[in-house]
Structure formats: structure tokens, C-alpha cells
């Protein structure tokens, strides 16, 4: 088993430790203490849930195509628990101001993310 370097979620590493320890028949207080210490030490490495603030931080970069921007946004949006109206609002806010794409798609009239993506396909 590899040494944990802190770059991934410690829960995943703990699962691996539990599997190895369980396989070797060394279970009980030692493994529970080890898991507790590892989790406490690497708390910052836990994968944090994405929030609406995550979506708000995603903006279309200068020279970035609408397709690439929407792909980046959607990758994060599927992990955020909020309604489609909020996701559409954040998507619209992240588009470059006055872009032809934003005008053509008309986000203000659309009520769901699926409808938006269907309409956007014509333009990207």
C-alpha cells in the first residue's frame, strides 16, 4: 500500500487501510485509532461539497468558446444541490457581457437547464 501524501480524500485511503487490515485479520482498536488519527490529521484534504458560490466563480474566460464554458460550468453544476433557476442565473452571470451567444439564447426566458442546453446546441 502506498503512503498517504495528503493530496486526495483521506476517507478513500482509510477504506484501503481497512481492506488491508481486514484481510490480514488485524482489526479492532488499533485500526479504529489509526483511522481516527489519520482523519484528524488530514481533515483539510477532505473533498468539500460544491456550493452555489462554486458556480458563481465560474466565468467565461476571454477567448473561451461558449461550448467550453458550458462544459466547465456543467461539470461543477452536477455536484451542486440547487434548483435549475439558480444554476441558469449563475450560468448567465458567468457569460461574457453582451456576447452574441447570450443574446441569441435568451436565458431570461428559459426555466430549466435542460431546455437551455437544448437551445444552446444550435449555437455552439
TORMI-324123 format. One record per residue (C-alpha): residue number from 1; chain; x, y, z. Coordinates in steps of 0.2 Angstrom, whole numbers, plus 5000, padded with zeros to 4 digits. Last residue first. Example, Ala and Ser with C-alpha at 12.3 -4.5 7.8 and 13.67 -1.06 7.14 Angstrom:
BEGIN
<site><i>2</i><ch>A</ch><east>5068</east><north>4995</north><up>5036</up></site>
<site><i>1</i><ch>A</ch><east>5062</east><north>4978</north><up>5039</up></site>
//
This chain:
BEGIN
<site><i>124</i><ch>A</ch><east>4888</east><north>5130</north><up>4849</up></site>
<site><i>123</i><ch>A</ch><east>4873</east><north>5140</north><up>4843</up></site>
<site><i>122</i><ch>A</ch><east>4860</east><north>5126</north><up>4840</up></site>
<site><i>121</i><ch>A</ch><east>4866</east><north>5116</north><up>4855</up></site>
<site><i>120</i><ch>A</ch><east>4861</east><north>5131</north><up>4866</up></site>
<site><i>119</i><ch>A</ch><east>4843</east><north>5128</north><up>4864</up></site>
<site><i>118</i><ch>A</ch><east>4845</east><north>5110</north><up>4870</up></site>
<site><i>117</i><ch>A</ch><east>4856</east><north>5116</north><up>4884</up></site>
<site><i>116</i><ch>A</ch><east>4844</east><north>5129</north><up>4889</up></site>
<site><i>115</i><ch>A</ch><east>4829</east><north>5117</north><up>4890</up></site>
<site><i>114</i><ch>A</ch><east>4839</east><north>5105</north><up>4900</up></site>
<site><i>113</i><ch>A</ch><east>4844</east><north>5119</north><up>4912</up></site>
<site><i>112</i><ch>A</ch><east>4826</east><north>5124</north><up>4916</up></site>
<site><i>111</i><ch>A</ch><east>4816</east><north>5140</north><up>4915</up></site>
<site><i>110</i><ch>A</ch><east>4821</east><north>5149</north><up>4899</up></site>
<site><i>109</i><ch>A</ch><east>4815</east><north>5166</north><up>4895</up></site>
<site><i>108</i><ch>A</ch><east>4829</east><north>5176</north><up>4904</up></site>
<site><i>107</i><ch>A</ch><east>4842</east><north>5164</north><up>4895</up></site>
<site><i>106</i><ch>A</ch><east>4840</east><north>5172</north><up>4878</up></site>
<site><i>105</i><ch>A</ch><east>4850</east><north>5160</north><up>4868</up></site>
<site><i>104</i><ch>A</ch><east>4854</east><north>5173</north><up>4854</up></site>
<site><i>103</i><ch>A</ch><east>4859</east><north>5187</north><up>4866</up></site>
<site><i>102</i><ch>A</ch><east>4870</east><north>5176</north><up>4877</up></site>
<site><i>101</i><ch>A</ch><east>4878</east><north>5169</north><up>4862</up></site>
<site><i>100</i><ch>A</ch><east>4881</east><north>5186</north><up>4854</up></site>
<site><i>99</i><ch>A</ch><east>4891</east><north>5191</north><up>4869</up></site>
<site><i>98</i><ch>A</ch><east>4885</east><north>5207</north><up>4878</up></site>
<site><i>97</i><ch>A</ch><east>4894</east><north>5203</north><up>4895</up></site>
<site><i>96</i><ch>A</ch><east>4904</east><north>5187</north><up>4894</up></site>
<site><i>95</i><ch>A</ch><east>4894</east><north>5173</north><up>4902</up></site>
<site><i>94</i><ch>A</ch><east>4896</east><north>5170</north><up>4920</up></site>
<site><i>93</i><ch>A</ch><east>4881</east><north>5179</north><up>4926</up></site>
<site><i>92</i><ch>A</ch><east>4870</east><north>5169</north><up>4914</up></site>
<site><i>91</i><ch>A</ch><east>4877</east><north>5152</north><up>4920</up></site>
<site><i>90</i><ch>A</ch><east>4874</east><north>5158</north><up>4938</up></site>
<site><i>89</i><ch>A</ch><east>4856</east><north>5163</north><up>4934</up></site>
<site><i>88</i><ch>A</ch><east>4853</east><north>5146</north><up>4925</up></site>
<site><i>87</i><ch>A</ch><east>4860</east><north>5137</north><up>4940</up></site>
<site><i>86</i><ch>A</ch><east>4848</east><north>5147</north><up>4952</up></site>
<site><i>85</i><ch>A</ch><east>4833</east><north>5143</north><up>4941</up></site>
<site><i>84</i><ch>A</ch><east>4839</east><north>5125</north><up>4939</up></site>
<site><i>83</i><ch>A</ch><east>4837</east><north>5122</north><up>4958</up></site>
<site><i>82</i><ch>A</ch><east>4852</east><north>5119</north><up>4970</up></site>
<site><i>81</i><ch>A</ch><east>4862</east><north>5105</north><up>4975</up></site>
<site><i>80</i><ch>A</ch><east>4879</east><north>5107</north><up>4967</up></site>
<site><i>79</i><ch>A</ch><east>4888</east><north>5092</north><up>4960</up></site>
<site><i>78</i><ch>A</ch><east>4880</east><north>5092</north><up>4943</up></site>
<site><i>77</i><ch>A</ch><east>4884</east><north>5111</north><up>4942</up></site>
<site><i>76</i><ch>A</ch><east>4903</east><north>5108</north><up>4943</up></site>
<site><i>75</i><ch>A</ch><east>4905</east><north>5099</north><up>4926</up></site>
<site><i>74</i><ch>A</ch><east>4890</east><north>5109</north><up>4919</up></site>
<site><i>73</i><ch>A</ch><east>4900</east><north>5125</north><up>4921</up></site>
<site><i>72</i><ch>A</ch><east>4916</east><north>5118</north><up>4913</up></site>
<site><i>71</i><ch>A</ch><east>4906</east><north>5111</north><up>4898</up></site>
<site><i>70</i><ch>A</ch><east>4896</east><north>5127</north><up>4897</up></site>
<site><i>69</i><ch>A</ch><east>4912</east><north>5137</north><up>4896</up></site>
<site><i>68</i><ch>A</ch><east>4920</east><north>5126</north><up>4883</up></site>
<site><i>67</i><ch>A</ch><east>4904</east><north>5127</north><up>4872</up></site>
<site><i>66</i><ch>A</ch><east>4903</east><north>5146</north><up>4874</up></site>
<site><i>65</i><ch>A</ch><east>4921</east><north>5147</north><up>4867</up></site>
<site><i>64</i><ch>A</ch><east>4934</east><north>5155</north><up>4878</up></site>
<site><i>63</i><ch>A</ch><east>4943</east><north>5170</north><up>4871</up></site>
<site><i>62</i><ch>A</ch><east>4942</east><north>5179</north><up>4887</up></site>
<site><i>61</i><ch>A</ch><east>4936</east><north>5167</north><up>4900</up></site>
<site><i>60</i><ch>A</ch><east>4918</east><north>5163</north><up>4903</up></site>
<site><i>59</i><ch>A</ch><east>4915</east><north>5164</north><up>4922</up></site>
<site><i>58</i><ch>A</ch><east>4915</east><north>5150</north><up>4935</up></site>
<site><i>57</i><ch>A</ch><east>4916</east><north>5158</north><up>4952</up></site>
<site><i>56</i><ch>A</ch><east>4897</east><north>5160</north><up>4954</up></site>
<site><i>55</i><ch>A</ch><east>4896</east><north>5141</north><up>4952</up></site>
<site><i>54</i><ch>A</ch><east>4907</east><north>5137</north><up>4966</up></site>
<site><i>53</i><ch>A</ch><east>4897</east><north>5150</north><up>4977</up></site>
<site><i>52</i><ch>A</ch><east>4882</east><north>5140</north><up>4973</up></site>
<site><i>51</i><ch>A</ch><east>4890</east><north>5126</north><up>4983</up></site>
<site><i>50</i><ch>A</ch><east>4902</east><north>5112</north><up>4980</up></site>
<site><i>49</i><ch>A</ch><east>4905</east><north>5099</north><up>4993</up></site>
<site><i>48</i><ch>A</ch><east>4922</east><north>5099</north><up>5001</up></site>
<site><i>47</i><ch>A</ch><east>4934</east><north>5084</north><up>4997</up></site>
<site><i>46</i><ch>A</ch><east>4943</east><north>5080</north><up>5013</up></site>
<site><i>45</i><ch>A</ch><east>4961</east><north>5086</north><up>5012</up></site>
<site><i>44</i><ch>A</ch><east>4959</east><north>5099</north><up>5026</up></site>
<site><i>43</i><ch>A</ch><east>4955</east><north>5085</north><up>5039</up></site>
<site><i>42</i><ch>A</ch><east>4971</east><north>5076</north><up>5036</up></site>
<site><i>41</i><ch>A</ch><east>4977</east><north>5075</north><up>5054</up></site>
<site><i>40</i><ch>A</ch><east>4960</east><north>5071</north><up>5061</up></site>
<site><i>39</i><ch>A</ch><east>4956</east><north>5058</north><up>5048</up></site>
<site><i>38</i><ch>A</ch><east>4973</east><north>5049</north><up>5050</up></site>
<site><i>37</i><ch>A</ch><east>4971</east><north>5049</north><up>5069</up></site>
<site><i>36</i><ch>A</ch><east>4954</east><north>5042</north><up>5068</up></site>
<site><i>35</i><ch>A</ch><east>4959</east><north>5029</north><up>5056</up></site>
<site><i>34</i><ch>A</ch><east>4974</east><north>5023</north><up>5066</up></site>
<site><i>33</i><ch>A</ch><east>4963</east><north>5023</north><up>5082</up></site>
<site><i>32</i><ch>A</ch><east>4950</east><north>5012</north><up>5074</up></site>
<site><i>31</i><ch>A</ch><east>4963</east><north>5001</north><up>5066</up></site>
<site><i>30</i><ch>A</ch><east>4971</east><north>4998</north><up>5083</up></site>
<site><i>29</i><ch>A</ch><east>4955</east><north>4996</north><up>5092</up></site>
<site><i>28</i><ch>A</ch><east>4949</east><north>4981</north><up>5082</up></site>
<site><i>27</i><ch>A</ch><east>4956</east><north>4973</north><up>5066</up></site>
<site><i>26</i><ch>A</ch><east>4971</east><north>4963</north><up>5062</up></site>
<site><i>25</i><ch>A</ch><east>4965</east><north>4949</north><up>5052</up></site>
<site><i>24</i><ch>A</ch><east>4976</east><north>4951</north><up>5037</up></site>
<site><i>23</i><ch>A</ch><east>4962</east><north>4955</north><up>5025</up></site>
<site><i>22</i><ch>A</ch><east>4954</east><north>4966</north><up>5037</up></site>
<site><i>21</i><ch>A</ch><east>4970</east><north>4976</north><up>5039</up></site>
<site><i>20</i><ch>A</ch><east>4971</east><north>4978</north><up>5020</up></site>
<site><i>19</i><ch>A</ch><east>4953</east><north>4982</north><up>5017</up></site>
<site><i>18</i><ch>A</ch><east>4953</east><north>4994</north><up>5032</up></site>
<site><i>17</i><ch>A</ch><east>4969</east><north>5003</north><up>5025</up></site>
<site><i>16</i><ch>A</ch><east>4961</east><north>5005</north><up>5008</up></site>
<site><i>15</i><ch>A</ch><east>4945</east><north>5012</north><up>5015</up></site>
<site><i>14</i><ch>A</ch><east>4956</east><north>5024</north><up>5026</up></site>
<site><i>13</i><ch>A</ch><east>4964</east><north>5030</north><up>5010</up></site>
<site><i>12</i><ch>A</ch><east>4947</east><north>5034</north><up>5002</up></site>
<site><i>11</i><ch>A</ch><east>4942</east><north>5043</north><up>5018</up></site>
<site><i>10</i><ch>A</ch><east>4958</east><north>5053</north><up>5017</up></site>
<site><i>9</i><ch>A</ch><east>4952</east><north>5062</north><up>5001</up></site>
<site><i>8</i><ch>A</ch><east>4967</east><north>5065</north><up>4990</up></site>
<site><i>7</i><ch>A</ch><east>4983</east><north>5075</north><up>4990</up></site>
<site><i>6</i><ch>A</ch><east>4988</east><north>5071</north><up>5008</up></site>
<site><i>5</i><ch>A</ch><east>5003</east><north>5060</north><up>5004</up></site>
<site><i>4</i><ch>A</ch><east>4996</east><north>5044</north><up>5010</up></site>
<site><i>3</i><ch>A</ch><east>5010</east><north>5030</north><up>5009</up></site>
<site><i>2</i><ch>A</ch><east>5006</east><north>5017</north><up>4996</up></site>
<site><i>1</i><ch>A</ch><east>5000</east><north>5000</north><up>5000</up></site>
//
